């Protein structure tokens, strides 16, 4: 008996490590936030969805976090890497999620052109 399955939704996880840590991230937050807002506002980014998290004394705990698509996509920008997670990715959102991921990378390279080289 053959079973035909059609994917209705999926999950997506992406992690891109920088070639070297971006310590400027700790002191240049207004620049990176401006670049992020410029690129991500067309996808519905609201100021209330954008957070600066300070995890304590550890440099790696500092991050910028924002949500898109009604909290369906989480983006974390850290000193050493970029993390993107989509917990429930419906088929009809795939194209706008792909486009938004490209624009996250564009925002980072607007902020620091040398960030084009990820691992």
Backbone atoms as SQL, in Angstrom:
CREATE TABLE atoms (id INTEGER PRIMARY KEY, chain TEXT, resi INTEGER, resn TEXT, atom TEXT, x REAL, y REAL, z REAL);
INSERT INTO atoms VALUES
  (1, 'A', 1, 'UNK', 'N', 0.843, -1.164, 0.000),
  (2, 'A', 1, 'UNK', 'CA', 0.000, 0.000, 0.000),
  (3, 'A', 1, 'UNK', 'C', 0.901, 1.244, 0.000),
  (4, 'A', 2, 'UNK', 'N', 0.721, 2.141, -0.935),
  (5, 'A', 2, 'UNK', 'CA', 1.487, 3.386, -1.027),
  (6, 'A', 2, 'UNK', 'C', 0.813, 4.467, -0.193),
  (7, 'A', 3, 'UNK', 'N', 1.646, 5.213, 0.495),
  (8, 'A', 3, 'UNK', 'CA', 1.132, 6.326, 1.298),
  (9, 'A', 3, 'UNK', 'C', 1.686, 7.614, 0.720),
  (10, 'A', 4, 'UNK', 'N', 0.810, 8.508, 0.352),
  (11, 'A', 4, 'UNK', 'CA', 1.227, 9.809, -0.175),
  (12, 'A', 4, 'UNK', 'C', 1.151, 10.838, 0.944),
  (13, 'A', 5, 'UNK', 'N', 2.281, 11.461, 1.214),
  (14, 'A', 5, 'UNK', 'CA', 2.337, 12.483, 2.247),
  (15, 'A', 5, 'UNK', 'C', 2.680, 13.816, 1.609),
  (16, 'A', 6, 'UNK', 'N', 2.073, 14.868, 2.108),
  (17, 'A', 6, 'UNK', 'CA', 2.392, 16.212, 1.650),
  (18, 'A', 6, 'UNK', 'C', 2.764, 17.043, 2.869),
  (19, 'A', 7, 'UNK', 'N', 3.896, 17.709, 2.774),
  (20, 'A', 7, 'UNK', 'CA', 4.368, 18.520, 3.887),
  (21, 'A', 7, 'UNK', 'C', 3.480, 19.760, 4.020),
  (22, 'A', 8, 'UNK', 'N', 2.939, 19.967, 5.208),
  (23, 'A', 8, 'UNK', 'CA', 2.101, 21.133, 5.469),
  (24, 'A', 8, 'UNK', 'C', 2.900, 22.241, 6.137),
  (25, 'A', 9, 'UNK', 'N', 3.847, 21.851, 6.989),
  (26, 'A', 9, 'UNK', 'CA', 4.729, 22.823, 7.621),
  (27, 'A', 9, 'UNK', 'C', 6.009, 22.113, 8.035),
  (28, 'A', 10, 'UNK', 'N', 7.041, 22.903, 8.280),
  (29, 'A', 10, 'UNK', 'CA', 8.344, 22.346, 8.607),
  (30, 'A', 10, 'UNK', 'C', 9.018, 23.237, 9.645),
  (31, 'A', 11, 'UNK', 'N', 10.213, 22.833, 10.059),
  (32, 'A', 11, 'UNK', 'CA', 11.043, 23.641, 10.939),
  (33, 'A', 11, 'UNK', 'C', 12.333, 23.970, 10.217),
  (34, 'A', 12, 'UNK', 'N', 12.917, 25.101, 10.570),
  (35, 'A', 12, 'UNK', 'CA', 14.154, 25.532, 9.936),
  (36, 'A', 12, 'UNK', 'C', 15.093, 26.049, 11.009),
  (37, 'A', 13, 'UNK', 'N', 16.340, 25.634, 10.949),
  (38, 'A', 13, 'UNK', 'CA', 17.373, 26.155, 11.841),
  (39, 'A', 13, 'UNK', 'C', 18.599, 26.485, 11.024),
  (40, 'A', 14, 'UNK', 'N', 19.166, 27.652, 11.275),
  (41, 'A', 14, 'UNK', 'CA', 20.347, 28.092, 10.536),
  (42, 'A', 14, 'UNK', 'C', 21.317, 28.727, 11.530),
  (43, 'A', 15, 'UNK', 'N', 22.579, 28.360, 11.422),
  (44, 'A', 15, 'UNK', 'CA', 23.609, 28.984, 12.242),
  (45, 'A', 15, 'UNK', 'C', 24.778, 29.312, 11.331),
  (46, 'A', 16, 'UNK', 'N', 25.209, 30.573, 11.351),
  (47, 'A', 16, 'UNK', 'CA', 26.343, 31.023, 10.545),
  (48, 'A', 16, 'UNK', 'C', 27.380, 31.617, 11.489),
  (49, 'A', 17, 'UNK', 'N', 28.540, 30.983, 11.555),
  (50, 'A', 17, 'UNK', 'CA', 29.619, 31.494, 12.399),
  (51, 'A', 17, 'UNK', 'C', 30.434, 32.524, 11.645),
  (52, 'A', 18, 'UNK', 'N', 30.828, 33.575, 12.340),
  (53, 'A', 18, 'UNK', 'CA', 31.658, 34.602, 11.723),
  (54, 'A', 18, 'UNK', 'C', 33.103, 34.097, 11.673),
  (55, 'A', 19, 'UNK', 'N', 33.865, 34.574, 10.704),
  (56, 'A', 19, 'UNK', 'CA', 35.253, 34.139, 10.574),
  (57, 'A', 19, 'UNK', 'C', 36.098, 34.563, 11.779),
  (58, 'A', 20, 'UNK', 'N', 35.708, 35.643, 12.444),
  (59, 'A', 20, 'UNK', 'CA', 36.322, 36.051, 13.713),
  (60, 'A', 20, 'UNK', 'C', 35.246, 36.768, 14.531),
  (61, 'A', 21, 'UNK', 'N', 35.390, 36.784, 15.848),
  (62, 'A', 21, 'UNK', 'CA', 34.371, 37.424, 16.679),
  (63, 'A', 21, 'UNK', 'C', 34.198, 38.901, 16.323),
  (64, 'A', 22, 'UNK', 'N', 32.972, 39.347, 16.399),
  (65, 'A', 22, 'UNK', 'CA', 32.633, 40.738, 16.106),
  (66, 'A', 22, 'UNK', 'C', 32.472, 41.492, 17.429),
  (67, 'A', 23, 'UNK', 'N', 33.596, 41.890, 18.011),
  (68, 'A', 23, 'UNK', 'CA', 33.546, 42.577, 19.300),
  (69, 'A', 23, 'UNK', 'C', 32.958, 43.980, 19.180),
  (70, 'A', 24, 'UNK', 'N', 32.968, 44.566, 17.991),
  (71, 'A', 24, 'UNK', 'CA', 32.348, 45.866, 17.788),
  (72, 'A', 24, 'UNK', 'C', 30.853, 45.835, 18.068),
  (73, 'A', 25, 'UNK', 'N', 30.281, 44.660, 17.948),
  (74, 'A', 25, 'UNK', 'CA', 28.861, 44.445, 18.229),
  (75, 'A', 25, 'UNK', 'C', 28.489, 44.944, 19.632),
  (76, 'A', 26, 'UNK', 'N', 29.421, 44.826, 20.572),
  (77, 'A', 26, 'UNK', 'CA', 29.140, 45.213, 21.953),
  (78, 'A', 26, 'UNK', 'C', 29.039, 46.726, 22.129),
  (79, 'A', 27, 'UNK', 'N', 29.746, 47.486, 21.288),
  (80, 'A', 27, 'UNK', 'CA', 29.752, 48.944, 21.469),
  (81, 'A', 27, 'UNK', 'C', 29.043, 49.711, 20.351),
  (82, 'A', 28, 'UNK', 'N', 28.719, 49.050, 19.255),
  (83, 'A', 28, 'UNK', 'CA', 28.126, 49.724, 18.090),
  (84, 'A', 28, 'UNK', 'C', 26.680, 49.287, 17.864),
  (85, 'A', 29, 'UNK', 'N', 25.955, 49.107, 18.908),
  (86, 'A', 29, 'UNK', 'CA', 24.599, 48.551, 18.773),
  (87, 'A', 29, 'UNK', 'C', 23.660, 49.457, 17.999),
  (88, 'A', 30, 'UNK', 'N', 23.806, 50.775, 18.126),
  (89, 'A', 30, 'UNK', 'CA', 22.881, 51.653, 17.395),
  (90, 'A', 30, 'UNK', 'C', 23.058, 51.491, 15.891),
  (91, 'A', 31, 'UNK', 'N', 24.280, 51.261, 15.441),
  (92, 'A', 31, 'UNK', 'CA', 24.539, 51.076, 14.011),
  (93, 'A', 31, 'UNK', 'C', 23.913, 49.787, 13.502),
  (94, 'A', 32, 'UNK', 'N', 24.125, 48.706, 14.226),
  (95, 'A', 32, 'UNK', 'CA', 23.565, 47.421, 13.782),
  (96, 'A', 32, 'UNK', 'C', 22.041, 47.429, 13.899),
  (97, 'A', 33, 'UNK', 'N', 21.502, 48.061, 14.937),
  (98, 'A', 33, 'UNK', 'CA', 20.045, 48.130, 15.076),
  (99, 'A', 33, 'UNK', 'C', 19.418, 48.929, 13.937),
  (100, 'A', 34, 'UNK', 'N', 20.073, 50.008, 13.528),
  (101, 'A', 34, 'UNK', 'CA', 19.567, 50.804, 12.394),
  (102, 'A', 34, 'UNK', 'C', 19.548, 49.982, 11.117),
  (103, 'A', 35, 'UNK', 'N', 20.629, 49.239, 10.871),
  (104, 'A', 35, 'UNK', 'CA', 20.693, 48.398, 9.671),
  (105, 'A', 35, 'UNK', 'C', 19.637, 47.301, 9.717),
  (106, 'A', 36, 'UNK', 'N', 19.479, 46.675, 10.863),
  (107, 'A', 36, 'UNK', 'CA', 18.460, 45.627, 10.995),
  (108, 'A', 36, 'UNK', 'C', 17.060, 46.173, 10.776),
  (109, 'A', 37, 'UNK', 'N', 16.763, 47.296, 11.398),
  (110, 'A', 37, 'UNK', 'CA', 15.422, 47.852, 11.269),
  (111, 'A', 37, 'UNK', 'C', 15.128, 48.243, 9.820),
  (112, 'A', 38, 'UNK', 'N', 16.114, 48.834, 9.160),
  (113, 'A', 38, 'UNK', 'CA', 15.932, 49.234, 7.761),
  (114, 'A', 38, 'UNK', 'C', 15.579, 48.030, 6.875),
  (115, 'A', 39, 'UNK', 'N', 16.263, 46.919, 7.083),
  (116, 'A', 39, 'UNK', 'CA', 16.043, 45.744, 6.235),
  (117, 'A', 39, 'UNK', 'C', 14.868, 44.885, 6.678),
  (118, 'A', 40, 'UNK', 'N', 14.560, 44.866, 7.969),
  (119, 'A', 40, 'UNK', 'CA', 13.559, 43.928, 8.459),
  (120, 'A', 40, 'UNK', 'C', 12.174, 44.540, 8.691),
  (121, 'A', 41, 'UNK', 'N', 12.087, 45.849, 8.743),
  (122, 'A', 41, 'UNK', 'CA', 10.784, 46.499, 8.933),
  (123, 'A', 41, 'UNK', 'C', 9.785, 46.124, 7.837),
  (124, 'A', 42, 'UNK', 'N', 10.207, 45.971, 6.570),
  (125, 'A', 42, 'UNK', 'CA', 9.231, 45.542, 5.557),
  (126, 'A', 42, 'UNK', 'C', 8.620, 44.156, 5.817),
  (127, 'A', 43, 'UNK', 'N', 9.269, 43.357, 6.657),
  (128, 'A', 43, 'UNK', 'CA', 8.742, 42.030, 7.011),
  (129, 'A', 43, 'UNK', 'C', 7.890, 42.077, 8.278),
  (130, 'A', 44, 'UNK', 'N', 7.674, 43.273, 8.794),
  (131, 'A', 44, 'UNK', 'CA', 6.821, 43.421, 9.961),
  (132, 'A', 44, 'UNK', 'C', 7.566, 43.580, 11.270),
  (133, 'A', 45, 'UNK', 'N', 8.881, 43.813, 11.243),
  (134, 'A', 45, 'UNK', 'CA', 9.612, 44.020, 12.483),
  (135, 'A', 45, 'UNK', 'C', 9.076, 45.257, 13.198),
  (136, 'A', 46, 'UNK', 'N', 8.734, 45.068, 14.464),
  (137, 'A', 46, 'UNK', 'CA', 8.273, 46.170, 15.303),
  (138, 'A', 46, 'UNK', 'C', 9.304, 46.383, 16.408),
  (139, 'A', 47, 'UNK', 'N', 9.389, 47.592, 16.897),
  (140, 'A', 47, 'UNK', 'CA', 10.345, 47.874, 17.965),
  (141, 'A', 47, 'UNK', 'C', 10.126, 46.968, 19.175),
  (142, 'A', 48, 'UNK', 'N', 8.872, 46.640, 19.454),
  (143, 'A', 48, 'UNK', 'CA', 8.587, 45.780, 20.610),
  (144, 'A', 48, 'UNK', 'C', 9.043, 44.330, 20.396),
  (145, 'A', 49, 'UNK', 'N', 9.385, 43.959, 19.164),
  (146, 'A', 49, 'UNK', 'CA', 9.875, 42.609, 18.875),
  (147, 'A', 49, 'UNK', 'C', 11.401, 42.540, 18.873),
  (148, 'A', 50, 'UNK', 'N', 12.051, 43.642, 19.150),
  (149, 'A', 50, 'UNK', 'CA', 13.508, 43.765, 19.079),
  (150, 'A', 50, 'UNK', 'C', 14.048, 43.894, 20.501),
  (151, 'A', 51, 'UNK', 'N', 14.961, 42.983, 20.884),
  (152, 'A', 51, 'UNK', 'CA', 15.468, 42.988, 22.259),
  (153, 'A', 51, 'UNK', 'C', 16.988, 42.956, 22.290),
  (154, 'A', 52, 'UNK', 'N', 17.552, 43.655, 23.249),
  (155, 'A', 52, 'UNK', 'CA', 18.971, 43.561, 23.575),
  (156, 'A', 52, 'UNK', 'C', 19.060, 42.714, 24.836),
  (157, 'A', 53, 'UNK', 'N', 19.775, 41.617, 24.774),
  (158, 'A', 53, 'UNK', 'CA', 19.886, 40.749, 25.939),
  (159, 'A', 53, 'UNK', 'C', 21.317, 40.747, 26.432),
  (160, 'A', 54, 'UNK', 'N', 21.468, 41.001, 27.721),
  (161, 'A', 54, 'UNK', 'CA', 22.762, 40.998, 28.381),
  (162, 'A', 54, 'UNK', 'C', 22.764, 39.821, 29.346),
  (163, 'A', 55, 'UNK', 'N', 23.534, 38.820, 29.032),
  (164, 'A', 55, 'UNK', 'CA', 23.496, 37.597, 29.823),
  (165, 'A', 55, 'UNK', 'C', 24.402, 37.583, 31.027),
  (166, 'A', 56, 'UNK', 'N', 25.048, 38.658, 31.324),
  (167, 'A', 56, 'UNK', 'CA', 25.937, 38.661, 32.481),
  (168, 'A', 56, 'UNK', 'C', 27.354, 38.997, 32.060),
  (169, 'A', 57, 'UNK', 'N', 28.296, 38.419, 32.754),
  (170, 'A', 57, 'UNK', 'CA', 29.708, 38.744, 32.523),
  (171, 'A', 57, 'UNK', 'C', 30.276, 38.084, 31.264),
  (172, 'A', 58, 'UNK', 'N', 29.672, 37.024, 30.791),
  (173, 'A', 58, 'UNK', 'CA', 30.178, 36.302, 29.632),
  (174, 'A', 58, 'UNK', 'C', 29.858, 37.069, 28.350),
  (175, 'A', 59, 'UNK', 'N', 30.876, 37.364, 27.564),
  (176, 'A', 59, 'UNK', 'CA', 30.707, 38.106, 26.304),
  (177, 'A', 59, 'UNK', 'C', 29.737, 37.382, 25.377),
  (178, 'A', 60, 'UNK', 'N', 29.783, 36.069, 25.366),
  (179, 'A', 60, 'UNK', 'CA', 28.953, 35.302, 24.429),
  (180, 'A', 60, 'UNK', 'C', 27.472, 35.327, 24.777),
  (181, 'A', 61, 'UNK', 'N', 27.151, 35.785, 25.974),
  (182, 'A', 61, 'UNK', 'CA', 25.743, 35.849, 26.366),
  (183, 'A', 61, 'UNK', 'C', 25.045, 37.105, 25.870),
  (184, 'A', 62, 'UNK', 'N', 25.787, 38.085, 25.358),
  (185, 'A', 62, 'UNK', 'CA', 25.194, 39.313, 24.831),
  (186, 'A', 62, 'UNK', 'C', 24.665, 39.038, 23.426),
  (187, 'A', 63, 'UNK', 'N', 23.452, 39.494, 23.165),
  (188, 'A', 63, 'UNK', 'CA', 22.853, 39.233, 21.859),
  (189, 'A', 63, 'UNK', 'C', 21.738, 40.220, 21.553),
  (190, 'A', 64, 'UNK', 'N', 21.460, 40.325, 20.266),
  (191, 'A', 64, 'UNK', 'CA', 20.279, 41.039, 19.784),
  (192, 'A', 64, 'UNK', 'C', 19.317, 39.957, 19.317),
  (193, 'A', 65, 'UNK', 'N', 18.087, 40.041, 19.759),
  (194, 'A', 65, 'UNK', 'CA', 17.073, 39.051, 19.401),
  (195, 'A', 65, 'UNK', 'C', 15.876, 39.786, 18.829),
  (196, 'A', 66, 'UNK', 'N', 15.333, 39.252, 17.726),
  (197, 'A', 66, 'UNK', 'CA', 14.065, 39.790, 17.236),
  (198, 'A', 66, 'UNK', 'C', 13.235, 38.683, 16.616),
  (199, 'A', 67, 'UNK', 'N', 11.960, 38.968, 16.510),
  (200, 'A', 67, 'UNK', 'CA', 10.973, 38.005, 16.036),
  (201, 'A', 67, 'UNK', 'C', 10.266, 38.572, 14.816),
  (202, 'A', 68, 'UNK', 'N', 9.947, 37.687, 13.907),
  (203, 'A', 68, 'UNK', 'CA', 9.161, 38.053, 12.724),
  (204, 'A', 68, 'UNK', 'C', 8.029, 37.044, 12.546),
  (205, 'A', 69, 'UNK', 'N', 7.089, 37.410, 11.719),
  (206, 'A', 69, 'UNK', 'CA', 6.001, 36.515, 11.309),
  (207, 'A', 69, 'UNK', 'C', 5.242, 35.943, 12.512),
  (208, 'A', 70, 'UNK', 'N', 4.797, 36.880, 13.366),
  (209, 'A', 70, 'UNK', 'CA', 3.998, 36.502, 14.532),
  (210, 'A', 70, 'UNK', 'C', 4.738, 35.484, 15.409),
  (211, 'A', 71, 'UNK', 'N', 6.001, 35.776, 15.669),
  (212, 'A', 71, 'UNK', 'CA', 6.882, 34.959, 16.504),
  (213, 'A', 71, 'UNK', 'C', 7.218, 33.602, 15.884),
  (214, 'A', 72, 'UNK', 'N', 6.968, 33.442, 14.602),
  (215, 'A', 72, 'UNK', 'CA', 7.303, 32.187, 13.925),
  (216, 'A', 72, 'UNK', 'C', 8.772, 32.082, 13.568),
  (217, 'A', 73, 'UNK', 'N', 9.473, 33.204, 13.533),
  (218, 'A', 73, 'UNK', 'CA', 10.896, 33.222, 13.193),
  (219, 'A', 73, 'UNK', 'C', 11.639, 34.008, 14.261),
  (220, 'A', 74, 'UNK', 'N', 12.680, 33.413, 14.815),
  (221, 'A', 74, 'UNK', 'CA', 13.519, 34.054, 15.826),
  (222, 'A', 74, 'UNK', 'C', 14.912, 34.237, 15.258),
  (223, 'A', 75, 'UNK', 'N', 15.450, 35.447, 15.378),
  (224, 'A', 75, 'UNK', 'CA', 16.798, 35.749, 14.916),
  (225, 'A', 75, 'UNK', 'C', 17.612, 36.182, 16.122),
  (226, 'A', 76, 'UNK', 'N', 18.782, 35.558, 16.301),
  (227, 'A', 76, 'UNK', 'CA', 19.706, 35.909, 17.378),
  (228, 'A', 76, 'UNK', 'C', 21.040, 36.291, 16.755),
  (229, 'A', 77, 'UNK', 'N', 21.475, 37.505, 17.059),
  (230, 'A', 77, 'UNK', 'CA', 22.766, 37.974, 16.565),
  (231, 'A', 77, 'UNK', 'C', 23.695, 38.036, 17.772),
  (232, 'A', 78, 'UNK', 'N', 24.753, 37.243, 17.706),
  (233, 'A', 78, 'UNK', 'CA', 25.698, 37.142, 18.808),
  (234, 'A', 78, 'UNK', 'C', 27.067, 37.651, 18.352),
  (235, 'A', 79, 'UNK', 'N', 27.985, 37.734, 19.283),
  (236, 'A', 79, 'UNK', 'CA', 29.339, 38.205, 18.985),
  (237, 'A', 79, 'UNK', 'C', 30.034, 37.289, 17.981),
  (238, 'A', 80, 'UNK', 'N', 29.736, 35.989, 18.037),
  (239, 'A', 80, 'UNK', 'CA', 30.461, 35.022, 17.208),
  (240, 'A', 80, 'UNK', 'C', 29.626, 34.347, 16.122),
  (241, 'A', 81, 'UNK', 'N', 28.311, 34.591, 16.103),
  (242, 'A', 81, 'UNK', 'CA', 27.492, 33.878, 15.121),
  (243, 'A', 81, 'UNK', 'C', 26.092, 34.488, 14.996),
  (244, 'A', 82, 'UNK', 'N', 25.417, 34.061, 13.945),
  (245, 'A', 82, 'UNK', 'CA', 24.025, 34.409, 13.685),
  (246, 'A', 82, 'UNK', 'C', 23.222, 33.119, 13.774),
  (247, 'A', 83, 'UNK', 'N', 22.101, 33.167, 14.475),
  (248, 'A', 83, 'UNK', 'CA', 21.218, 32.009, 14.587),
  (249, 'A', 83, 'UNK', 'C', 19.813, 32.410, 14.145),
  (250, 'A', 84, 'UNK', 'N', 19.210, 31.584, 13.311),
  (251, 'A', 84, 'UNK', 'CA', 17.838, 31.814, 12.867),
  (252, 'A', 84, 'UNK', 'C', 17.062, 30.518, 13.067),
  (253, 'A', 85, 'UNK', 'N', 15.894, 30.622, 13.663),
  (254, 'A', 85, 'UNK', 'CA', 15.055, 29.445, 13.884),
  (255, 'A', 85, 'UNK', 'C', 13.615, 29.768, 13.520),
  (256, 'A', 86, 'UNK', 'N', 13.019, 28.874, 12.770),
  (257, 'A', 86, 'UNK', 'CA', 11.586, 28.942, 12.456),
  (258, 'A', 86, 'UNK', 'C', 10.981, 27.670, 13.023),
  (259, 'A', 87, 'UNK', 'N', 10.151, 27.818, 14.026),
  (260, 'A', 87, 'UNK', 'CA', 9.609, 26.645, 14.700),
  (261, 'A', 87, 'UNK', 'C', 8.471, 25.999, 13.921),
  (262, 'A', 88, 'UNK', 'N', 7.668, 26.789, 13.296),
  (263, 'A', 88, 'UNK', 'CA', 6.609, 26.252, 12.450),
  (264, 'A', 88, 'UNK', 'C', 6.600, 27.055, 11.162),
  (265, 'A', 89, 'UNK', 'N', 7.031, 26.429, 10.115),
  (266, 'A', 89, 'UNK', 'CA', 7.164, 27.111, 8.825),
  (267, 'A', 89, 'UNK', 'C', 6.142, 26.541, 7.846),
  (268, 'A', 90, 'UNK', 'N', 4.990, 27.204, 7.750),
  (269, 'A', 90, 'UNK', 'CA', 3.993, 26.745, 6.783),
  (270, 'A', 90, 'UNK', 'C', 4.499, 26.903, 5.348),
  (271, 'A', 91, 'UNK', 'N', 4.006, 26.062, 4.484),
  (272, 'A', 91, 'UNK', 'CA', 4.442, 26.071, 3.085),
  (273, 'A', 91, 'UNK', 'C', 4.247, 27.434, 2.427),
  (274, 'A', 92, 'UNK', 'N', 3.191, 28.140, 2.772),
  (275, 'A', 92, 'UNK', 'CA', 2.913, 29.423, 2.138),
  (276, 'A', 92, 'UNK', 'C', 3.791, 30.564, 2.667),
  (277, 'A', 93, 'UNK', 'N', 4.647, 30.305, 3.685),
  (278, 'A', 93, 'UNK', 'CA', 5.560, 31.322, 4.204),
  (279, 'A', 93, 'UNK', 'C', 7.005, 31.124, 3.745),
  (280, 'A', 94, 'UNK', 'N', 7.292, 30.057, 3.016),
  (281, 'A', 94, 'UNK', 'CA', 8.674, 29.712, 2.663),
  (282, 'A', 94, 'UNK', 'C', 9.363, 30.839, 1.897),
  (283, 'A', 95, 'UNK', 'N', 8.713, 31.410, 0.916),
  (284, 'A', 95, 'UNK', 'CA', 9.360, 32.448, 0.102),
  (285, 'A', 95, 'UNK', 'C', 9.670, 33.705, 0.907),
  (286, 'A', 96, 'UNK', 'N', 8.739, 34.151, 1.748),
  (287, 'A', 96, 'UNK', 'CA', 9.023, 35.362, 2.522),
  (288, 'A', 96, 'UNK', 'C', 10.052, 35.093, 3.610),
  (289, 'A', 97, 'UNK', 'N', 10.114, 33.892, 4.139),
  (290, 'A', 97, 'UNK', 'CA', 11.158, 33.548, 5.110),
  (291, 'A', 97, 'UNK', 'C', 12.515, 33.520, 4.427),
  (292, 'A', 98, 'UNK', 'N', 12.589, 32.916, 3.244),
  (293, 'A', 98, 'UNK', 'CA', 13.854, 32.909, 2.498),
  (294, 'A', 98, 'UNK', 'C', 14.318, 34.328, 2.220),
  (295, 'A', 99, 'UNK', 'N', 13.428, 35.157, 1.776),
  (296, 'A', 99, 'UNK', 'CA', 13.756, 36.543, 1.480),
  (297, 'A', 99, 'UNK', 'C', 14.208, 37.297, 2.732),
  (298, 'A', 100, 'UNK', 'N', 13.550, 37.056, 3.846),
  (299, 'A', 100, 'UNK', 'CA', 13.920, 37.743, 5.084),
  (300, 'A', 100, 'UNK', 'C', 15.294, 37.287, 5.582),
  (301, 'A', 101, 'UNK', 'N', 15.632, 36.022, 5.396),
  (302, 'A', 101, 'UNK', 'CA', 16.955, 35.532, 5.793),
  (303, 'A', 101, 'UNK', 'C', 18.038, 36.220, 4.977),
  (304, 'A', 102, 'UNK', 'N', 17.817, 36.359, 3.681),
  (305, 'A', 102, 'UNK', 'CA', 18.771, 37.083, 2.831),
  (306, 'A', 102, 'UNK', 'C', 18.927, 38.515, 3.330),
  (307, 'A', 103, 'UNK', 'N', 17.828, 39.142, 3.725),
  (308, 'A', 103, 'UNK', 'CA', 17.891, 40.521, 4.196),
  (309, 'A', 103, 'UNK', 'C', 18.549, 40.653, 5.565),
  (310, 'A', 104, 'UNK', 'N', 18.488, 39.625, 6.398),
  (311, 'A', 104, 'UNK', 'CA', 19.254, 39.649, 7.648),
  (312, 'A', 104, 'UNK', 'C', 20.748, 39.712, 7.318),
  (313, 'A', 105, 'UNK', 'N', 21.177, 38.879, 6.370),
  (314, 'A', 105, 'UNK', 'CA', 22.588, 38.903, 5.955),
  (315, 'A', 105, 'UNK', 'C', 22.955, 40.255, 5.330),
  (316, 'A', 106, 'UNK', 'N', 22.039, 40.829, 4.557),
  (317, 'A', 106, 'UNK', 'CA', 22.299, 42.157, 3.980),
  (318, 'A', 106, 'UNK', 'C', 22.463, 43.203, 5.074),
  (319, 'A', 107, 'UNK', 'N', 21.630, 43.139, 6.099),
  (320, 'A', 107, 'UNK', 'CA', 21.738, 44.091, 7.209),
  (321, 'A', 107, 'UNK', 'C', 23.085, 43.952, 7.909),
  (322, 'A', 108, 'UNK', 'N', 23.531, 42.722, 8.124),
  (323, 'A', 108, 'UNK', 'CA', 24.817, 42.509, 8.779),
  (324, 'A', 108, 'UNK', 'C', 25.977, 43.013, 7.925),
  (325, 'A', 109, 'UNK', 'N', 25.889, 42.806, 6.620),
  (326, 'A', 109, 'UNK', 'CA', 26.987, 43.278, 5.766),
  (327, 'A', 109, 'UNK', 'C', 26.909, 44.782, 5.536),
  (328, 'A', 110, 'UNK', 'N', 25.723, 45.390, 5.655),
  (329, 'A', 110, 'UNK', 'CA', 25.636, 46.850, 5.659),
  (330, 'A', 110, 'UNK', 'C', 26.339, 47.398, 6.901),
  (331, 'A', 111, 'UNK', 'N', 26.118, 46.717, 8.008),
  (332, 'A', 111, 'UNK', 'CA', 26.712, 47.119, 9.279),
  (333, 'A', 111, 'UNK', 'C', 28.233, 46.941, 9.241),
  (334, 'A', 112, 'UNK', 'N', 28.690, 45.805, 8.771),
  (335, 'A', 112, 'UNK', 'CA', 30.123, 45.509, 8.679),
  (336, 'A', 112, 'UNK', 'C', 30.374, 44.707, 7.409),
  (337, 'A', 113, 'UNK', 'N', 30.866, 45.345, 6.342),
  (338, 'A', 113, 'UNK', 'CA', 31.096, 44.635, 5.079),
  (339, 'A', 113, 'UNK', 'C', 32.011, 43.421, 5.193),
  (340, 'A', 114, 'UNK', 'N', 32.930, 43.421, 6.137),
  (341, 'A', 114, 'UNK', 'CA', 33.831, 42.263, 6.286),
  (342, 'A', 114, 'UNK', 'C', 33.107, 41.031, 6.807),
  (343, 'A', 115, 'UNK', 'N', 31.837, 41.172, 7.230),
  (344, 'A', 115, 'UNK', 'CA', 31.089, 40.022, 7.712),
  (345, 'A', 115, 'UNK', 'C', 30.563, 39.144, 6.570),
  (346, 'A', 116, 'UNK', 'N', 30.906, 39.490, 5.347),
  (347, 'A', 116, 'UNK', 'CA', 30.497, 38.649, 4.219),
  (348, 'A', 116, 'UNK', 'C', 31.093, 37.255, 4.316),
  (349, 'A', 117, 'UNK', 'N', 32.209, 37.116, 4.981),
  (350, 'A', 117, 'UNK', 'CA', 32.879, 35.811, 5.051),
  (351, 'A', 117, 'UNK', 'C', 32.456, 35.087, 6.322),
  (352, 'A', 118, 'UNK', 'N', 31.436, 34.247, 6.201),
  (353, 'A', 118, 'UNK', 'CA', 30.997, 33.407, 7.306),
  (354, 'A', 118, 'UNK', 'C', 31.598, 32.026, 7.128),
  (355, 'A', 119, 'UNK', 'N', 31.673, 31.266, 8.211),
  (356, 'A', 119, 'UNK', 'CA', 32.220, 29.914, 8.154),
  (357, 'A', 119, 'UNK', 'C', 31.188, 28.960, 7.601);
